[in-house]
Amino acid sequence: MNSYDRFWELVYGARRYLQLVLFFLLFLLVLSGVALVFGQSEAASATMLLLDIILVLALGAVTLVMHWYSTKRHIQNRQ
């Protein structure tokens, strides 16, 4: 087993924490959406909120892909 396989086994072991991160990012996304709709309509604040939403979505996508790929590798290694 090389370090690549060990890394993905560690990620698979931390699936519970990845799910927690995903729920936290979903909460941040909802808060950012509410702030975008009901917040100040200045250009600078709207730009910062859109940047925040993009960063939260990007981090959520990375976390989701890590969760999916580690689960996929674990299932393949068990067969």
Steps between C-alpha positions, in 0.01 A plus 500: 500500500656827391448844647227581247290207621568586863386858439166389357451251783548786746253712307252211504542475876419870531173482303301608804705819521466561127123479540520748786702737281240465223215588736696798634567621145131460417417714804750765386351490151149558637624788715681655205189468285287667766756778536507546123122532481436705814834674550630832382485548126833676462732375229788418736291293741325314218836422342637365828190286551523357151867423557408334828233289330745394229761399759247306708374318189855418389598365841175304515572346160851397608367349823222317318741356242739387774213326681376334181843388378611359835177300526541377143859387566400329823227302324739401218770389746254280691412301187 
